[in-house]
Amino acid sequence: MALIFVRESRPNAHVWRGRRLLALLDAVAWPILWIFAVRQAPLETGLIGEVIVVSAVLIAALRSVKALSRNERYSFTTWRWGRFAVVIISVGLLLKFAGGFP
């Protein structure tokens, strides 16, 4: 017996003045961060590093097109992963202040 789950698509986001610019910055910032991380790696990345860089450039281009042309369907990566990062950093700081880490 096979079960098929159909996920309901998210509603379109409200487009406000400045959202296209912020979406474009968000679409380009994360791939640039990955490129920077690969280039600054303390070890030789070789072919894998080059594949990551090329993939990041392609992803940045595709995300930029979506951020500019289909802005109502673009979801901000910074908002999605930023909340997770804030939680992890907060837990780390709480552990540090509580004496969990030297």
N, C-alpha and C positions, 0 to 999 in steps of 0.2 A: 504494500500500500504506500503510495507516495503522497506526501503533503506538500502543498504549494502555498507559500506565504507571500502575499502581495503587500509590499510596503507602500503606505500612502505617501505621495510626494509632498515635500514641504511647500507651504504657500509662498508666493512671491514676496520678496522683501519690499518695504516701502523705500522708494528712491527719493532722496533728499539732496539738496544742493551740497556739493562737495563729496558725495558718496563715490562718484566715479574716480576722482583723484585718489581718495583713500583706498579704494579697491585696487587701483593700479599700483599704488605703493605696496600694498599688502601682497599683491600677486607677484611682484618682482623681488620683494625683500627676502622672503623665505628661500627661494632658489639661490639668491646671492649669498645668503648665510651658509647654505650648503657648499657652494663653490669656495667660499672663504675657508670653511672648515677643512675641505679637502686640500686646498693649497697650503694651509698652515699646519698640516698633519706632521707630527714629529718623525714619521717613517715614510719610506718611499711607497707611494700608492700605485704607481705603475699604470697598467691598462685599466684597472678597476677605477682608479681616480679619474682617468680621462672619460670613461663611460659615465661616471657620476656627473662630471662637469657638463658633458654634452646633454645628458638627460635633464639636468637642471636648467640649461638654456632652453631646451625644447619645452619643458614644463612651464617655465616663465613666459615663453611666447604664447602658449595655449591659454594659460591663466589670464594673461594680459588681454587677449582677444575677448575672453568671456567677461572680464571685468569691465571692458569698455562697451562691448556690443550687447551683452545680456546681463546688465548690471543687476536687474531685479532677481536673477537666479544665482548671483555670486555670493558665496558665503565666506566670511573673513576667517582666514587661517589663524591670524593673531588672536582673535577672540576665542576660537576653539582651543588652541594649544596654550594660549596665555593663561587661561584659568587653571589649567593643569600645572603649568610651571609655577604659578603663584602658590598653589597648594603644596607642591613639593618643597619649594623654598621656605614656606612658612613652617612646615613640619621640621625641616632641617634646623631652622632658627630656634624653634621651640625646644628641640632636643639639645641644641648647643647651650641655650640659656638654662635649661634644666640640669645640665651637667652630664648629659649623655655622651658628648664627645669632648675630647680635650681641646 
